[in-house]
């Protein structure tokens, strides 16, 4: 049986996955629901639009200590105990008997202190995969949430299976947003977790079909929802009409397509000078997210004259949606966040409806449209059946905020099944061994490479000798750690420079 105080570990590999993992941990903790935190007041439209870093607050006892980077400050709001720190989107939190400890894997997309502060969900500790596995063995967590890319999930599953503790934790994983590519690959890499959360009825059907189609057990698939859906419902404000374009790091990918979208956004602002037009950016230059951004919009925008009512903004998407009257995107998950709050939403077809863009996911939604139609004043009307199948529940006119549907604990609580499954697994005297779909027998040419990237040996039974987190690695000396961290920061800077400056130049030369 688990300890009286439920201990949950969340490990992520990017800022968005950290947000997903931390909020998911709160939603699945078997505890009485609490009232959602009030939505923050929107920032004045005249001020620079960036979410301010919340005041520092200590993490609860048992939470991960240490900044994600040297000199980083702890973000506001404990990740664990209920009350304060519910996050900018007003998500529910577990009761006082649940403590969440956060970790982020050291790698390309490790979030910066600013990105963590923007999420407002506490400061996780930066670790390697081997160090995280050692922490799970030593700390005896009851639940582990793997908020990772598919390959990292697979590596951690094999590492947890090989650890064979006296009582292993319940393992939960899922997806941070719209799943429109690599469906089979990503799902099979996540197979072996006790719960594979599906963000909608549509996803739950697809996930089970993939598992059944390859002869894998589909029972781990549990219908839930995107944990960050919520916030105050959209309200018309006289004299305000704010249009927000939700940019994506890698969609579209080419300079020509991204410049086209910038020109159309600026053109819309000039055509409607009475509107405030915001380009919502995912990250600042030098920061990385789940997807690599080779051509940052803020850099491309320098070559275009900007009308006075067009601004580039950062900040928490929930805060931006507080003042949004029309959300425009190619295929961002922000569309689902906006729809859940009743914000008019448009998915662009200007560059085609293509799998490479991800907007094919919105076929049948009623949201597909073009800048020409938006310029003329037309706004799409979403299809109610499509919304329901996507797990989106817009508020009724004059009704309460949709937080109650996603996190209120009532009959329509999207996480009720997940909480019940976690509680049932925790109540067992012992859990069955973790059994991923991929093994040395079924994928001998695929699995070893995945494990090696996370410094696990070919069998997944132990870290590579000398890897951080092993006895040999710890015995290498503290001075080496300081030198290694300095070299790693330099390597990250060089990598980011190569991705954002050198690679685009090489690509353009190749097109000559």
matplotlib code that plots the C-alpha trace (Angstrom):
import matplotlib.pyplot as plt

x = [0.0, 1.2, 2.2, -0.6, 0.9, 0.6, 4.0, 4.0, 7.0, 6.7, 9.5, 9.3, 11.7, 10.3, 8.3, 5.0, 5.4, 6.3, 3.1, 1.1, 2.8, 2.4, -1.2, -2.0, -0.5, -2.9, -5.9, -5.2, -4.4, -7.2, -8.3, -11.5, -11.8, -11.2, -12.6, -10.5, -8.4, -9.8, -8.5, -5.9, -7.0, -6.0, -3.1, -4.0, -4.0, -1.7, 1.1, 3.7, 2.0, 4.2, 3.2, 5.1, 7.1, 5.2, 6.7, 9.0, 7.5, 9.0, 8.3, 6.5, 8.4, 9.5, 9.4, 12.5, 15.1, 17.5, 17.0, 16.6, 19.7, 22.4, 21.1, 17.4, 14.8, 11.9, 8.7, 5.7, 3.3, 4.2, 3.8, 2.2, -0.1, -3.4, -4.3, -1.9, 0.0, -2.9, -1.4, -2.4, -5.2, -7.0, -6.6, -7.7, -5.1, -4.9, -5.6, -2.9, -2.0, -0.5, 3.0, 4.3, 8.1, 9.2, 12.2, 13.2, 15.5, 18.7, 18.6, 18.0, 14.6, 15.4, 13.2, 14.9, 14.0, 11.9, 9.8, 9.3, 8.3, 5.8, 4.2, 3.9, 4.0, 7.1, 10.8, 11.7, 15.1, 17.3, 18.5, 19.6, 17.5, 19.8, 19.6, 15.8, 15.6, 17.8, 15.6, 12.5, 14.3, 15.4, 12.4, 9.8, 7.2, 3.6, 2.9, 5.3, 4.0, 6.2, 5.6, 8.2, 8.6, 7.9, 11.5, 12.2, 9.0, 10.2, 13.6, 12.1, 9.7, 12.5, 14.6, 11.7, 11.0, 14.7, 14.8, 12.3, 11.7, 9.8, 6.7, 6.9, 5.0, 1.9, 3.1, 1.1, 1.9, 0.1, 0.3, 0.6, -1.7, -3.2, -1.9, -1.7, 1.6, 3.5, 0.5, 1.5, 5.2, 4.4, 1.7, 3.9, 6.7, 4.3, 2.9, 3.8, 2.6, -0.4, -2.3, -2.0, -4.2, -6.2, -7.2, -10.6, -13.1, -11.6, -8.1, -9.2, -10.7, -7.6, -5.2, -7.1, -7.3, -3.5, -2.9, -5.5, -4.1, -0.6, -1.9, -1.0, -3.2, -5.3, -6.6, -4.1, -5.9, -7.9, -10.0, -9.2, -8.6, -6.0, -5.3, -4.8, -8.3, -10.1, -10.2, -12.9, -15.4, -15.2, -17.1, -17.7, -16.3, -17.7, -15.0, -12.6, -11.8, -8.5, -7.2, -4.5, -2.4, -1.0, 2.4, 4.0, 7.7, 7.8, 4.6, 4.9, 8.5, 9.7, 10.7, 8.4, 5.3, 6.2, 6.7, 3.4, 1.6, 3.4, 2.4, -1.3, -1.3, 0.0, -2.4, -5.3, -4.1, -4.0, -7.4, -8.9, -7.1, -9.8, -8.6, -5.7, -3.7, -1.3, 1.3, 1.5, 5.0, 5.9, 9.4, 12.1, 15.2, 17.6, 14.9, 13.6, 10.3, 9.0, 9.6, 12.7, 12.1, 14.6, 13.0, 11.7, 8.9, 10.3, 13.5, 11.5, 9.2, 12.2, 12.1, 8.5, 6.9, 4.4, 1.2, 0.8, -2.0, 0.1, 2.3, 4.5, 3.7, 4.8, 3.3, 1.0, -1.6, -4.3, -3.7, -3.6, -7.0, -8.5, -8.4, -8.8, -11.9, -10.6, -7.9, -6.2, -3.8, -2.5, -2.9, -1.9, -3.4, -4.2, -7.3, -8.7, -8.0, -9.8, -12.8, -13.1, -13.6, -15.9, -13.4, -14.1, -11.4, -10.2, -7.8, -6.1, -6.3, -4.1, -1.2, -3.4, -5.0, -2.1, -0.7, 2.6, 0.8, -1.4, -4.6, -6.0, -6.9, -9.6, -11.4, -15.1, -14.7, -16.2, -13.2, -11.3, -11.1, -8.7, -7.3, -9.4, -12.6, -11.3, -10.4, -14.0, -15.3, -16.4, -15.8, -16.1, -18.8, -17.5, -19.4, -20.8, -20.4, -16.8, -16.1, -17.6, -15.5, -12.4, -13.1, -13.9, -16.8, -17.6, -19.6, -23.2, -24.2, -24.1, -22.9, -20.0, -16.4, -15.7, -13.2, -16.0, -16.4, -12.7, -11.7, -14.7, -15.1, -18.7, -20.4, -18.7, -15.2, -12.9, -10.3, -12.7, -11.8, -8.1, -8.3, -10.4, -7.9, -4.9, -6.7, -7.5, -3.9, -2.6, -5.0, -3.4, -0.9, 1.4, 1.5, 2.3, 5.8, 6.0, 5.8, 6.5, 5.5, 9.1, 11.6, 15.0, 13.1, 10.5, 12.6, 16.3, 17.2, 15.2, 15.1, 18.9, 19.3, 16.5, 18.0, 21.5, 20.3, 19.4, 22.5, 20.9, 22.6, 21.1, 19.0, 17.7, 18.7, 21.3, 22.9, 26.0, 29.0, 30.2, 26.9, 25.6, 23.6, 25.7, 28.2, 31.1, 29.7, 29.2, 32.7, 34.2, 34.5, 32.6, 35.0, 34.2, 30.5, 31.2, 33.3, 30.7, 27.9, 29.9, 30.7, 27.1, 25.9, 28.5, 27.3, 23.7, 24.5, 26.4, 23.5, 20.9, 23.1, 23.5, 19.8, 18.6, 21.4, 23.6, 21.0, 18.6, 21.6, 22.7, 19.1, 18.8, 22.1, 20.9, 17.8, 19.9]
y = [0.0, 3.5, 5.9, 8.1, 11.1, 10.4, 11.2, 12.0, 12.5, 14.4, 14.3, 16.5, 17.5, 20.9, 23.8, 22.7, 19.1, 20.4, 22.3, 19.3, 17.0, 19.2, 20.0, 16.3, 15.2, 17.6, 16.3, 12.6, 12.7, 10.8, 13.7, 15.7, 18.4, 22.0, 25.2, 26.4, 29.4, 32.7, 33.7, 36.5, 40.0, 40.7, 43.1, 46.6, 46.7, 49.7, 47.9, 45.7, 42.3, 39.8, 37.6, 38.9, 36.4, 35.5, 36.2, 33.5, 30.9, 27.9, 24.4, 22.1, 19.5, 16.7, 18.8, 18.9, 21.4, 23.3, 25.5, 24.2, 26.2, 27.9, 31.1, 30.3, 31.4, 29.3, 30.0, 31.0, 28.4, 25.0, 22.1, 20.0, 21.0, 22.6, 26.2, 28.7, 28.0, 26.6, 28.0, 30.8, 28.8, 28.1, 24.4, 22.3, 20.9, 17.8, 17.9, 18.5, 14.7, 14.8, 16.2, 16.5, 16.6, 18.0, 17.0, 18.1, 16.0, 17.7, 18.1, 20.3, 21.7, 22.1, 25.1, 28.2, 29.9, 32.4, 29.7, 27.9, 31.2, 31.8, 28.4, 29.3, 25.7, 25.6, 24.9, 21.3, 19.9, 19.3, 15.7, 13.1, 10.0, 7.9, 10.4, 10.4, 6.6, 6.6, 9.2, 7.0, 4.0, 6.0, 8.1, 5.4, 7.5, 6.3, 7.7, 8.8, 11.0, 10.7, 14.0, 13.2, 12.6, 9.0, 7.8, 9.2, 7.5, 4.2, 4.5, 5.4, 2.5, 0.1, 1.7, 1.5, -2.1, -3.0, -1.3, -3.8, -2.0, -3.7, -1.7, 0.1, 3.3, 3.7, 5.1, 7.7, 9.3, 10.9, 13.8, 17.5, 18.6, 17.7, 14.4, 14.8, 13.0, 9.8, 8.3, 4.7, 5.4, 7.6, 5.3, 2.2, 4.0, 4.9, 1.3, -0.2, 2.6, 1.9, 4.8, 6.4, 9.4, 10.4, 14.0, 13.3, 10.6, 10.9, 10.2, 7.4, 5.5, 6.0, 5.0, 1.8, 1.0, 1.2, -1.0, -3.6, -3.6, -4.7, -7.1, -4.9, -4.5, -1.4, -1.3, 1.4, 4.0, 6.2, 9.1, 12.4, 15.9, 18.5, 19.6, 23.2, 23.7, 26.3, 30.0, 32.6, 32.2, 34.7, 37.9, 40.7, 44.0, 47.1, 48.8, 45.9, 43.5, 41.8, 39.4, 37.0, 34.9, 31.9, 31.2, 27.7, 27.0, 24.6, 25.1, 26.3, 25.4, 27.5, 31.2, 32.0, 30.6, 32.3, 35.6, 35.2, 34.8, 37.8, 39.9, 38.8, 39.5, 43.0, 43.5, 42.5, 45.1, 47.8, 46.9, 47.1, 49.9, 49.7, 46.2, 45.3, 42.5, 40.4, 37.9, 35.5, 34.0, 30.7, 31.6, 34.2, 33.9, 31.4, 29.4, 26.1, 24.4, 21.0, 21.7, 23.5, 27.0, 27.6, 30.8, 32.9, 35.2, 38.1, 38.0, 37.7, 40.6, 43.0, 43.1, 44.2, 47.6, 47.1, 49.0, 50.6, 48.3, 45.1, 43.9, 40.9, 39.4, 36.7, 35.3, 32.6, 31.6, 31.7, 35.3, 36.2, 34.4, 36.6, 39.5, 37.6, 38.1, 36.0, 33.4, 32.6, 29.8, 27.2, 24.2, 25.2, 23.4, 27.0, 26.6, 24.0, 26.2, 29.1, 27.0, 25.6, 29.2, 30.1, 32.4, 32.6, 30.6, 30.3, 27.7, 28.9, 27.2, 29.8, 27.3, 24.4, 21.7, 19.3, 16.7, 18.6, 21.6, 19.7, 21.6, 18.4, 17.6, 20.3, 18.8, 18.7, 21.3, 24.2, 26.3, 26.1, 29.5, 32.0, 35.4, 36.7, 35.7, 37.0, 40.3, 40.6, 40.1, 36.4, 34.3, 30.5, 28.7, 25.5, 22.2, 21.1, 17.4, 17.9, 19.9, 17.2, 14.5, 16.6, 16.9, 20.6, 22.0, 25.7, 27.5, 28.1, 31.8, 33.4, 30.1, 29.5, 29.1, 25.7, 24.9, 23.2, 20.6, 19.8, 19.9, 20.2, 16.6, 16.3, 13.9, 15.5, 15.6, 14.6, 13.2, 11.1, 7.9, 8.5, 9.3, 6.1, 4.0, 5.5, 4.9, 1.3, 0.6, 2.2, 0.0, -3.2, -5.1, -5.3, -4.2, -6.4, -5.8, -3.1, -4.7, -2.3, -3.3, -2.9, -5.5, -6.7, -9.6, -7.5, -4.4, -5.4, -2.8, 0.1, -0.3, -0.3, 3.1, 4.6, 3.3, 4.5, 8.1, 8.1, 6.3, 3.0, -0.1, -2.3, -4.4, -1.3, -3.0, -0.4, 2.9, 2.8, 2.7, 6.2, 7.8, 10.5, 8.9, 5.8, 5.0, 5.4, 8.6, 10.0, 9.0, 11.0, 14.1, 17.3, 19.5, 17.5, 18.3, 22.1, 21.8, 19.6, 22.1, 24.9, 22.9, 21.9, 25.6, 26.5, 23.5, 24.6, 28.1, 26.7, 24.4, 27.2, 29.4, 26.7, 25.9, 29.5, 31.1, 28.6, 26.0, 28.5, 29.9, 26.5, 25.6, 28.8, 28.1, 24.6, 26.1, 28.2]
z = [0.0, -0.7, 2.1, 3.6, 1.8, -1.9, -3.6, -7.3, -9.5, -12.8, -15.3, -18.4, -21.3, -22.4, -21.0, -22.5, -21.3, -17.9, -17.8, -19.0, -16.5, -13.5, -14.2, -15.0, -11.7, -9.9, -11.9, -11.4, -7.6, -5.9, -3.7, -3.1, -5.8, -4.8, -6.2, -9.1, -8.6, -10.0, -13.4, -13.2, -14.3, -17.9, -18.4, -19.6, -23.4, -23.3, -21.4, -22.9, -23.1, -21.3, -18.4, -15.3, -13.4, -10.2, -6.8, -5.5, -3.1, -1.4, -2.7, -0.2, 1.8, -0.4, -3.6, -5.8, -4.6, -6.8, -9.8, -13.4, -14.2, -12.2, -10.7, -11.6, -9.1, -8.0, -9.8, -7.8, -6.6, -5.1, -7.4, -4.6, -1.8, -2.7, -2.4, -4.0, -7.1, -9.1, -12.3, -14.6, -16.1, -12.8, -12.7, -9.7, -7.4, -5.2, -1.5, 1.2, 1.3, -2.2, -2.9, -6.4, -7.2, -10.5, -12.7, -16.2, -18.4, -19.4, -23.2, -26.2, -25.0, -21.3, -20.3, -19.0, -15.7, -17.6, -19.3, -15.9, -14.3, -17.1, -16.4, -12.7, -11.6, -9.5, -10.3, -11.3, -10.8, -13.9, -14.2, -16.6, -17.3, -15.2, -12.3, -12.5, -12.4, -9.4, -7.7, -8.3, -6.7, -3.7, -3.1, -3.6, -5.3, -5.6, -9.0, -11.8, -14.7, -17.8, -19.6, -22.3, -26.0, -27.1, -27.2, -23.7, -22.4, -23.8, -22.2, -18.8, -19.0, -19.6, -16.8, -14.4, -15.4, -14.8, -11.4, -10.0, -6.7, -3.9, -4.9, -8.2, -8.9, -11.0, -14.3, -16.3, -19.7, -22.6, -25.1, -24.5, -27.4, -30.7, -32.0, -35.8, -36.7, -35.8, -34.2, -34.3, -33.4, -30.5, -29.0, -29.2, -27.5, -24.7, -24.4, -21.0, -18.9, -16.6, -18.0, -21.4, -21.2, -24.3, -24.5, -26.1, -27.1, -30.6, -29.4, -27.1, -30.1, -32.2, -29.4, -28.7, -32.4, -32.8, -29.8, -30.9, -34.4, -33.3, -30.7, -27.7, -24.6, -25.1, -21.5, -20.4, -22.7, -20.4, -21.7, -20.0, -21.4, -21.9, -18.3, -19.1, -20.6, -18.5, -17.6, -17.8, -20.6, -23.5, -22.9, -25.5, -24.3, -26.0, -28.0, -27.9, -30.7, -30.2, -32.9, -31.8, -34.1, -32.2, -33.8, -33.8, -33.7, -36.7, -38.6, -41.3, -41.7, -44.7, -44.7, -47.5, -45.7, -42.5, -44.2, -46.0, -42.7, -41.3, -44.3, -44.0, -40.3, -40.8, -43.7, -41.4, -38.9, -41.5, -42.9, -39.4, -37.5, -34.8, -33.8, -31.7, -33.5, -31.5, -32.7, -29.8, -29.8, -28.1, -26.9, -27.0, -29.2, -27.8, -26.0, -27.2, -26.9, -27.8, -31.5, -32.9, -34.2, -37.0, -38.2, -35.2, -36.2, -34.2, -36.4, -39.6, -38.5, -38.5, -42.3, -42.4, -41.5, -38.7, -38.3, -34.9, -33.8, -34.4, -31.5, -30.8, -27.4, -25.1, -21.9, -20.7, -23.3, -20.7, -19.9, -23.6, -24.1, -21.4, -23.8, -27.1, -29.4, -32.3, -32.2, -35.5, -36.1, -38.5, -36.2, -32.7, -29.6, -28.5, -30.8, -28.4, -25.4, -27.1, -28.2, -24.7, -23.4, -26.2, -28.0, -31.8, -33.5, -37.1, -38.6, -41.7, -45.1, -46.9, -47.2, -47.9, -45.7, -45.3, -42.9, -42.8, -41.4, -39.0, -39.9, -41.4, -37.8, -38.0, -41.0, -40.0, -37.3, -39.2, -38.3, -41.6, -43.3, -45.0, -44.3, -47.2, -45.4, -42.0, -43.6, -44.9, -41.4, -41.7, -38.6, -38.6, -36.5, -34.9, -35.3, -31.8, -32.5, -33.5, -30.4, -28.2, -29.9, -29.3, -25.6, -25.8, -23.8, -24.6, -21.9, -22.5, -23.1, -19.7, -18.1, -15.7, -16.8, -18.4, -15.6, -13.8, -16.6, -16.8, -13.1, -10.9, -9.9, -11.0, -13.3, -16.3, -14.8, -17.6, -15.2, -13.0, -14.8, -14.6, -10.8, -10.3, -12.2, -10.2, -6.9, -7.9, -8.8, -5.6, -3.6, -4.9, -2.8, -5.8, -9.4, -12.4, -14.0, -16.6, -20.0, -22.9, -26.4, -27.7, -26.4, -27.5, -29.2, -31.0, -32.0, -31.8, -34.4, -32.8, -29.0, -28.3, -30.0, -28.0, -24.7, -25.7, -26.2, -22.5, -21.4, -20.7, -21.9, -24.7, -22.2, -20.4, -17.1, -15.9, -16.9, -19.0, -16.7, -15.8, -16.7, -14.3, -11.6, -11.3, -8.6, -11.0, -12.3, -8.8, -7.9, -10.8, -8.6, -8.0, -10.0, -13.2, -12.7, -12.7, -15.8, -17.5, -16.7, -18.2, -21.3, -21.6, -21.5, -24.2, -26.3, -26.0, -27.1, -30.1, -31.0, -30.8, -32.9, -35.5, -35.6, -35.8, -37.9, -39.7, -40.8, -42.5, -44.5, -45.6, -46.6, -48.7, -50.4, -51.2, -52.9, -55.3]

ax = plt.figure().add_subplot(projection="3d")
ax.plot(x, y, z, "-o")
ax.set_aspect("equal")
plt.show()
